[in-house]
Amino acid sequence: MSETDQPVTKKLKQGKDESVEAPDKLSSSCSSSSSATPTAAIADKEEIEEEAVEHETNEQGEQFFDLTGKKRFTVRKWKGKVLLDIREFYESNGEMKPGKKGISLNLEQYKILSKLVKSGSIDAIVKKHNGTGI
């Protein structure tokens, strides 16, 4: 394992006393010498008007958001634990069913992801790779 593949822990600040440790793997293509900063991404994000997004409820009573066509973000319980599921769905006999492709996050993982999104860190990296904002 090279030095750039070593796990790194970053502290993300939200507010005055709130922080979370987020594991990260650095690669040579994602060095910290980027001109895109989380602060710049946050400034871009402030220009976007917030819009209420309505959720739907599936046959099992789970609430979900339609992402794009056959992809959904679902909040559900499994074995007594809350999971946040991003998954592809397929149609079978007129019913939408979950496919194998997807990921389930537990609450701890979701909190880390949420803080990364809110801080603008993800937007800054996407902007660096894409050349434009989200």
C-alpha positions as CSV (number, residue, x, y, z in Angstrom):
1,M,0.0,0.0,0.0
2,S,1.5,3.3,-1.1
3,E,1.6,6.4,1.1
4,T,-1.3,7.9,-0.9
5,D,-3.5,4.8,-0.3
6,Q,-3.2,5.1,3.5
7,P,-6.5,5.9,5.2
8,V,-6.7,9.5,6.4
9,T,-9.1,10.9,8.9
10,K,-10.4,14.4,8.4
11,K,-12.3,16.5,10.9
12,L,-15.3,18.3,9.4
13,K,-16.5,21.4,11.3
14,Q,-20.2,22.2,11.3
15,G,-21.1,25.1,13.6
16,K,-19.1,25.9,16.7
17,D,-18.6,22.7,18.5
18,E,-19.9,20.0,16.1
19,S,-17.4,17.9,14.2
20,V,-17.3,14.4,12.7
21,E,-14.4,12.2,11.7
22,A,-14.7,11.1,8.1
23,P,-12.4,8.4,6.7
24,D,-10.9,9.2,3.3
25,K,-8.5,7.7,0.9
26,L,-6.3,10.1,-1.0
27,S,-5.0,9.4,-4.5
28,S,-2.7,11.3,-6.7
29,S,-5.6,12.6,-8.7
30,C,-7.3,14.1,-5.7
31,S,-4.5,16.1,-4.1
32,S,-5.2,19.0,-1.7
33,S,-3.6,21.6,-4.0
34,S,-6.9,22.3,-5.7
35,S,-8.1,25.8,-6.1
36,A,-11.7,24.7,-5.4
37,T,-12.4,25.1,-1.7
38,P,-15.3,24.0,0.4
39,T,-15.9,27.7,1.1
40,A,-16.3,28.4,-2.6
41,A,-18.7,25.5,-3.0
42,I,-20.8,26.7,0.0
43,A,-21.0,30.1,-1.6
44,D,-22.2,28.5,-4.9
45,K,-24.7,26.4,-2.9
46,E,-26.2,29.5,-1.3
47,E,-27.2,30.8,-4.7
48,I,-29.4,27.8,-5.2
49,E,-33.0,28.3,-3.9
50,E,-34.1,25.5,-1.6
51,E,-37.1,23.7,-2.8
52,A,-39.4,21.3,-0.8
53,V,-39.1,17.8,-2.2
54,E,-42.1,15.5,-1.6
55,H,-41.6,11.8,-0.7
56,E,-43.7,8.9,-1.7
57,T,-44.6,5.7,0.3
58,N,-44.2,2.2,-1.1
59,E,-46.4,-0.9,-0.4
60,Q,-44.4,-1.7,2.7
61,G,-45.0,1.8,4.2
62,E,-41.4,2.9,3.6
63,Q,-40.9,6.5,2.6
64,F,-38.8,7.1,-0.5
65,F,-37.6,9.8,-2.9
66,D,-37.5,9.2,-6.6
67,L,-33.9,10.1,-7.8
68,T,-34.0,9.4,-11.5
69,G,-36.4,7.0,-13.2
70,K,-35.6,3.7,-11.6
71,K,-33.3,4.9,-8.7
72,R,-34.7,5.6,-5.3
73,F,-33.5,6.9,-1.9
74,T,-35.5,5.0,0.7
75,V,-35.6,5.3,4.5
76,R,-36.5,2.0,6.0
77,K,-36.1,-0.3,9.0
78,W,-34.4,-3.7,8.8
79,K,-33.8,-5.9,11.8
80,G,-34.8,-3.0,14.1
81,K,-32.2,-0.6,12.6
82,V,-32.9,2.5,10.4
83,L,-31.2,2.2,7.0
84,L,-30.9,4.8,4.2
85,D,-31.0,2.9,0.9
86,I,-30.0,4.1,-2.5
87,R,-31.0,1.4,-5.0
88,E,-32.0,0.6,-8.6
89,F,-35.5,-0.7,-9.1
90,Y,-36.9,-2.8,-11.9
91,E,-40.5,-3.5,-13.0
92,S,-42.0,-7.0,-12.7
93,N,-45.6,-7.7,-13.3
94,G,-46.5,-4.0,-13.0
95,E,-44.7,-3.7,-9.6
96,M,-41.5,-1.9,-8.8
97,K,-39.0,-4.2,-7.1
98,P,-35.6,-3.5,-5.6
99,G,-32.6,-4.7,-7.6
100,K,-29.2,-6.0,-6.5
101,K,-27.4,-2.7,-7.4
102,G,-27.4,-0.3,-4.5
103,I,-26.1,0.6,-1.1
104,S,-27.6,0.8,2.4
105,L,-26.1,3.3,4.9
106,N,-26.6,3.0,8.7
107,L,-27.3,6.2,10.6
108,E,-23.7,6.8,11.5
109,Q,-22.6,6.5,7.8
110,Y,-25.5,8.7,6.8
111,K,-24.5,11.4,9.3
112,I,-21.0,11.5,7.9
113,L,-22.3,11.7,4.3
114,S,-24.8,14.5,5.3
115,K,-22.1,16.6,6.9
116,L,-19.9,16.1,3.8
117,V,-22.7,17.4,1.6
118,K,-23.6,20.3,3.9
119,S,-20.0,21.4,4.2
120,G,-19.6,21.6,0.4
121,S,-16.7,19.2,0.4
122,I,-18.3,16.8,-2.1
123,D,-19.4,19.7,-4.4
124,A,-15.8,21.1,-4.4
125,I,-14.3,17.7,-5.6
126,V,-17.1,17.3,-8.2
127,K,-16.4,20.8,-9.5
128,K,-12.7,20.0,-9.7
129,H,-13.3,16.9,-11.7
130,N,-16.2,18.2,-13.8
131,G,-14.9,21.7,-14.3
132,T,-18.3,23.2,-13.3
133,G,-20.5,23.3,-10.3
134,I,-23.3,20.9,-9.6
